[in-house]
Every structure is written in C-alpha cells, then in structure tokens.
Amino acid sequence: MKLTPRKLNVFSMFKLPAAYLCGVRVKELSNLKCMVSVKHRWINQNPFKSMFWAVQGMAAELSTAAIMIGKIQESGKRISMLVVSNEAKYTKKATGRINFTCSQGDLIDRTLNKAMETGEGQTVWLESVGVNEEGVAVSIFKFEWSVKVKS
C-alpha cells in the first residue's frame, strides 16, 4: 500500500491528535521530498500572535518522518526509527501559512541501505525549512533520526 498525504493526514487524526487539531497537514509527498503545511490560527498561536514553536516543530518533524516512513514501508523490512536529537533556528515571526519542506529522500535511501547492509543502527540528520507565503524562511529545524533493522 503506497503512502499518500491523505493516508498520513488520517493517521495523524488518530495517532497525532495535537498536530491534527493545530492544523498540521501533509500536502505533498514524493520519493525525494515532503511538504507539510500549517496555518497560524488562534489554536496554535503564542502570546506574541505568531505560531507557537512546538507547532512549527510538529510540522517540521512530520516532513522528515513521512519520507522515512514511506521508504521503510517500501523496503518490506522491519525498521525502527526514533528522533534522538534536534536543533531549531527561528528567523522571522511565523504568521499566515507556513510550509515545511524536507528534500532529503536520497540521504534517507543511503542511510536505510547502510542499516540493512550492515545490520547496525545508523543516524542521519534531516533538515526541514519553514517558509511563509512570501517565500521567506521563518524557521529551520534539524532532526537526528536513528534507524535500526529489527531482527
């Protein structure tokens, strides 16, 4: 079964309800890239009338995770994945619609292949950039993912 934005959004409604209620939605998913969108609204704002940092983090993490979930599913292997570290940088007030994009599907391929070839756990840093409607980056998130083939 191929992973689609619609399937991921239904999944998030049941398994990631905080993200779903805050408006985090997968808009685009391919072998190389995932875009997740969230609009600044009352429910996801901070006291400064911009998007709360944790909502941005949920959207950014999902953009990195969705590609990896799809690739693990396609591999047919049982592979665990876990965020072990993250970094974030905020460059502009997040208002309006923010699109978080991770375009590192090729790096995920290399990491998963190495994990399957060696049988050892691997880590990979994936980046997601949040861009507002004017095309200006508002935040940059980096997540260190650990992957390991289950026996």
C-alpha positions in Angstrom: 0.0 0.0 0.0 1.5 3.3 -1.1 1.8 6.1 1.4 -0.1 9.2 0.4 -0.7 12.6 2.0 -4.3 11.7 2.6 -3.4 8.5 4.5 -0.8 10.4 6.6 -3.4 13.0 7.5 -6.0 10.4 8.6 -3.2 8.7 10.6 -2.4 12.0 12.3 -6.0 12.5 13.2 -5.9 9.3 15.3 -2.2 9.0 16.3 -1.1 12.6 16.4 -4.2 14.5 17.6 -2.3 17.6 18.9 -0.8 18.1 15.4 -4.1 17.4 13.7 -6.0 19.9 15.9 -3.4 22.5 15.3 -3.9 22.2 11.6 -0.7 20.3 10.6 -1.3 18.6 7.2 0.8 16.8 4.7 0.4 18.5 1.3 2.9 16.7 -0.8 4.9 13.5 -0.6 7.3 12.0 -3.1 10.3 9.8 -3.1 12.6 12.8 -2.5 10.5 15.4 -0.8 7.7 16.0 1.7 5.9 19.3 2.3 3.8 19.8 5.4 1.6 22.9 5.9 0.2 24.6 8.9 -1.7 27.9 9.1 -1.3 30.4 12.0 -4.6 30.3 13.9 -5.9 31.1 17.4 -5.4 27.5 18.5 -1.7 27.3 17.6 -0.6 30.8 18.5 1.7 32.0 21.2 1.1 35.2 23.3 3.0 37.2 20.7 0.4 36.5 18.0 2.6 34.2 16.0 2.8 30.4 15.6 3.9 28.6 18.7 7.4 27.0 18.3 6.1 23.5 19.2 3.5 23.6 16.3 6.3 24.5 13.9 8.3 21.6 15.3 5.5 19.1 14.8 5.1 20.2 11.2 8.8 20.1 10.6 9.3 16.7 12.2 6.4 15.2 10.2 8.0 16.4 6.9 11.2 14.5 7.7 9.4 11.4 9.2 6.9 11.0 6.4 9.5 10.3 3.7 11.3 7.8 6.0 8.0 6.0 6.9 7.2 5.6 3.2 10.7 4.3 2.4 10.7 1.9 5.3 7.3 0.6 4.2 8.5 0.1 0.6 11.6 -1.8 1.9 9.4 -4.6 3.4 11.8 -4.7 6.3 11.0 -4.1 10.0 13.0 -1.0 10.8 12.6 1.2 13.9 13.0 4.9 13.7 13.4 7.4 16.5 14.4 11.1 16.9 17.4 11.2 19.1 18.3 14.9 18.9 17.0 18.1 17.3 18.0 21.7 16.7 15.9 24.7 15.7 16.5 28.2 14.5 13.8 30.9 14.2 14.5 33.7 11.8 11.1 35.5 11.4 7.8 35.7 13.1 5.6 32.8 11.8 2.2 34.1 10.7 0.0 33.1 7.8 0.5 29.7 6.2 3.9 28.1 6.8 5.1 25.2 4.6 7.8 22.9 6.0 9.8 21.0 3.4 12.3 18.3 3.7 14.0 17.4 0.4 16.5 14.7 1.5 14.9 11.5 0.3 18.2 10.5 -1.3 20.0 10.8 2.1 17.3 8.6 3.7 17.9 6.0 1.0 21.6 5.8 1.7 21.0 5.6 5.4 18.4 2.9 5.2 20.5 0.9 2.7 23.5 1.1 5.1 21.4 -0.1 8.0 20.1 -3.0 6.0 23.5 -4.0 4.6 25.4 -3.8 7.9 22.6 -4.7 10.4 23.8 -1.9 12.6 21.9 1.2 13.7 22.5 4.3 11.7 21.8 8.0 12.4 21.0 10.8 9.9 20.4 14.5 10.3 17.4 15.7 8.2 16.5 19.3 7.7 13.1 20.9 7.3 12.8 24.6 6.3 9.6 26.5 7.2 8.7 29.2 4.6 5.9 31.7 4.8 3.6 32.8 1.9 6.1 35.4 0.8 8.8 32.7 0.4 10.8 33.8 3.4 12.2 31.2 5.7 10.8 31.6 9.2 12.4 28.6 10.9 14.9 25.8 10.2 14.6 22.5 12.0 17.2 19.7 12.1 16.3 16.3 13.4 18.8 13.5 14.1 17.0 10.2 13.3 18.2 6.8 14.4 17.2 3.8 12.3 17.8 0.1 13.1 16.7 -3.0 11.4 14.8 -5.2 13.8 15.6 -8.9 13.9 
